[in-house]
Amino acid sequence: MYLYGTCKWNCSEIRTVTDARKIALTWKIHESLRIEGFDIYGIAQAAAHHEDSSHIAEWIASGKNGTMGFFERNLDKRGDITSLVEGARSVIVAGLRYYSNDPIAGDDNYFISRYARVKDYHLVVEEKLNRVQKIIKKEVPEAVCRAFCDAGPVTEKAWAIRAGLGWRGKHSLVINKDIGSFFFLGVIVTTAEFIYDNASARDRCADCTLCIEACPTGAICNDRTIDARRCISYLTIEHDGSIPEEYRGKTERMIFGCDRCQEVCPYNRKVVQYTDKELEPEFKITSLTRKKWLGLTPEEFRKIFKSSPLRRTGFEKIRRNIDFVDHR
């Protein structure tokens, strides 16, 4: 894994011309990832890991996916990343910091998850990965590449761990010991070959249970998964219909997402504000007062949030969420 360009290769292993070519190519791709602004990145060897499919199948069987039926599609491919790109040899995984601690306007206002205070990460990360893919194609013209960012049957967190970016925290998110857990993930699956990083990141959670204790609705399971049906992020973003009455008062002032489990994590104590200019939002969502939120029209909502993650959730759900937290 590379963090701000720190090399972890064992150069004594480079014995052949082929190895020399691989390391030159790997250095070039790592450098392109750094230039794109990614904070951490690594490369793992592509291979089938059928346990990924099994774990997701067990999670679905217990009903913990809620109404997110898309997890059931292409379940077999989730356990074999080589099925996404014929002849795949490498999986490049990159992380981009997004932490934002902009103060919310007004005292009696609503909480928006930090990942939604920046530009829609799908747009930003995909553009960055596409530019990296062009470099791969330039260096290896015959290479086939596919980029993924929270799309397709890719177990991003599992591959981030295999590429050495960190470990799976008890809140289910990947934690990196140096930059914490507030980062987006992007993946490139390619037929090009590289020198692979050592997935040596050990589990550092130990007996800490702060994230579990901080979850307002008890959504964090003891197997490092989330019961989406109880998760405020799911309830305010993905869930259709009314929010169950049992969570009345537990969602606090949250109308889009919840960062509680990350906020209390010891590895996020020294987390710093994002610096990538491409993440800068067209509209600073934290500038909206409660009065402005309540006065938004559907047309204004679409205009303001045209490049925001809130656009996908939509005006009606956001109003539902506001009504839910405002109900006394």
C-alpha positions, 0 to 999 in steps of 0.5 A: 500500500502506498500512503503519500508515496511511501514505498513498501516493495522489497526491491531485492525481489526484482530479479528479471527484465520482466520484474523491472518492467513491472516495477516501472509500470507500477511506479508510473501508475502509483505516481498517476494515482498520487497526482490524481489526489488519491491519499492511499492506494495499493494493488492486489492480484486478481483472483476469485474469492468465493467467500465474498459471495458467501458472506453477502449471501448470509447477510441477505438471508438474515434480511439485513440488506433491507430493501436493497435488492441490488445486492442480490444481483450478480452475487456469484460475480461478487466472489470472482472479480475475474469474471468482470474482466476476462483475463484480469490479473490486477485490482488497483484500489485507491482511497480519497479523503472526504472529511469535512467539519464545516459548521452547520448554519444555525443552532436548530438545524439538520445534520448531513453526512460528511460524504454528502457535503462534497461533490458526488464522489461517483463523478469525482472518483470515476473521472480520476480512475478513467484518467489513470486507465488511459495511462495504463492503456498508453503503457500497455496498449493491449490491456483491458480495464474497467473502473468501479466506484460504488457500482457493479458487483465489486466487494470494494472493502474486501479488495481494499484490505487485500491491497493493504489499505487497512482493515475492516473496522467493527462498524464495517468500514475500512480503517487506515491507521494513518488517515482513519475511515473518512475516505471514498474507494475506487477500483480498477480491474485490469489485465495489466500486471504489476508488482503487488502490495503486501496486504499486511494491515492488521486488525487494530480495533482490539477490544474497542467498542466505541462505534457499537456503543455510539450507534443511535439505533443499534445497527452495528452487528457483532460480525462487523456487518450492519443491519441496514434495517436499523441504520440511519444512513439506510433509513434516510437515504435508501429506505422507501416508505415511512421511517418506522416509529420505533426510531422516533427521536433516535435519528436526532436531527439527521436527514441524510446519513449518519457519521456517529460510528466514525466520529467516535473512532480513535483512528479519526481523532486526528482526521483532517479536512479534505484537500482535493479541489475536485471534491469542492461542491458547487453549493455549500450544503452547510450554509442552508438554515432550517428555514431555507430547508423548509422553504425549498421547492422541488425545482430549487432542490434539483438545481442546488443538488444537481451534483450532490449525492442528495440528488439521488435520494430526491426531494420527497425523501428529504422532506419525509426525513425533515418531517420525521425529525421535526415531529415532536 
